[in-house]
Amino acid sequence: MKNTLKFTHSYHPFSAKFPPQTPRYYIEKFSSVGDVVLDPFLGSGTTLVECMLLNRDGIGIDINPIFSLISNSKTTLLNNAQLDEIKDILSDIKDRIQNMNLDNRDKLNLIDFPNRDHWFQKNVVTELSF
């Protein structure tokens, strides 16, 4: 079975996502290096990621602006300084999580919204609030 989670393909669990091998096949079959490929139903940006990997210029359009945001996050190249900054932030978050005391709920400001306790178990509400 082929790996469909390589590169940035696993960034978002888009329900209508197709395996990256599908657009890759058609991009290679019907375009050449340097060509422009249009994806009129952008979705999570799988086609644009494959365009980048195959040295094509990809253009994606979608009626839902959330999909444009997801696609931009999957196709934006970061420099080393930006990657180092992200690593530092993630390390800080990891340290904070490891130092959390989930039993100290009386001091915790729990997230509140209608039907919260119907949809989420108490331990999940506590973890989300952290």
Number of C-alpha atoms within 10 A of each C-alpha: 3 8 9 13 11 10 12 16 22 13 14 15 9 14 8 8 14 14 15 20 15 12 18 18 11 11 20 14 9 9 14 13 12 12 14 15 18 15 17 11 14 21 24 29 31 25 29 26 24 25 26 12 12 16 13 20 17 19 15 20 15 15 11 11 11 12 20 18 12 17 24 16 15 20 18 9 10 9 8 9 9 11 12 12 11 12 12 12 12 12 12 12 12 11 11 12 13 9 9 11 11 13 10 9 12 8 7 13 10 15 12 10 7 7 8 12 12 8 10 12 10 13 12 12 16 18 13 11 12 16
